[in-house]
Amino acid sequence: MLKSPATYDEQISKIKEHGCLISDEKRVREILSGISYFRISAYFLPFRKSNKSYVSGTTFERVYRLYEFDREMRRLLFSAVETIEVALRAKLSYYYAHKYGAVGYMDESNFNPKHNHRRFISMIDQSKKENSRLLFVKHYQTKYMGEFPLWVIMELFTMGMLSRFYSDMLTKDKKLFTSAVYGENYKDIESWLRCCTDLRNICAHYGRLYYRIFSAIPAGMKEVDENAERRLFAAILVVKKLYPDKAKWSSEIFIQLHAIMDEYRDAISLKHVGFPENWEEILA
């Protein structure tokens, strides 16, 4: 049977019954009204014991600071992933269109055997339909009978579609493209794009990053301990490696990242986000 809705006072009582210390109930009520008990309850996980009570000394203030840490980290990483996504669209469409022509993506033979061309075309058609009111979509639908050059249609691709497009390219093309753009192993890039897609979707839907076990393990990450390969640190390292402007990463993104880590150092545990002691050296 589903639980009945609880009032804010009942929610506060439940938090206190589990062993969480609250110094300002009025402030907690304000927070619960703006976030919801269900959302913030996930940030109690690091403090929960097997009997569902919280470890001694757990305070609501610290749990809320973990929530705020997450919110700021999501905002920074989502912005960084956006830069990766836009650059990938530009570079991938340039390479592929010059190799196979403006509409070479419509030819199934230009992809590897894993490629599901029918599903790929169906996703493109669905994207056109969902974005039919955009001026550039209307233009190509009317003037060019719905024929879109790759550099145009890729503007409708999600990060997941971009990742799948790269994965479905012929091996020789992945090797050439990856060597020219990233200077990394093409198989590693395939893994990193998948991880980056997962991170992007989590950030876009306001998912939790702190104390999270990510679904994908990034390949070729020698800097990451095996106990942390599904933690936030590994995901951030993927973003660093894929970020197209290395100077901007060092002068802007890392500076902001460091500021967040410094601001919340009293609340977070490096272990819970997979950060090694020398994380600054690795991510700088």
Phi, psi and omega in degrees: 000135179293149179287149175283152178297140181254144175287168179299321179295322179291323178295318178297318179299319180295317178299316181292323180297329180279357175104012179272134180274131180235124182262337183221093184293328179297317179294320179296320179298320178297318181295315180296326180288336181261343183243319184097142181299319183299316182293313184284340181298333180296335182277357173275348186307317180297342184255358186277132176269173183300332179270012177076000173277169183259152180298151182302135178092359179294127179244149178295327180300318180292318179299318179293326177293328174295321177298316180292322174303313180299315183299316180289322179293320178300315182298317180293313183290325178297320178296319180294320179293326177301317179297319178298315183296314181296318179294321179295318177303312184296312184288321182291316180293324179296310181298309188290319181293323178288335179276319188239000180097166185303324181242027179297340179292346179278349181264115183300332183290348180273008178236168180279169184299339179288341186295128175262092189294322181298316179293321179300311180294323179296320179294322178295315179298321179294321178296319177298318181295315182293335182247027186297340182273350178293141185300318183289331177290315177302318182300311182284334177290321184272313185280328184242022175055037176078012179267117184249128173293155186303317184293344176268310183296331180293343175293344178262353181289139170280170176299323178296320178292322178296316179299316179293322178301312179298314181300327183272357178293157175298145183304318180299324179287321178298320179296313181294314181296312183295320179298319183285323188266318187247335184065030182235173176293132185295330178289323177296318180300320178301316178294316183295322179294323177296316179295320180294324177296316178300315180297316180301316182292323177297314180295320182295331182254019175059035179285165182279134176257323182290133177061029180261142171260110182285152186285326184252145176256121179292132182281154172067025182262085181291339182281350186255127176293146183300335178281350183241007186290346176250015181258177185300322182303316180297321179294320179293322179295325175300315180299317179299315184292330180270346185296127188285337183246094185296325179294318180292323177303312183290320187272341183235299186297311181295322179300316179292320178299314180298321180296320179294314180298322181288319182297325185251020183298335180281346184253324186273161172243126180303325180298322183289343176245006176074018182279126174283170180298328181263032183301326181296318179296322183284321186268348183297000000 
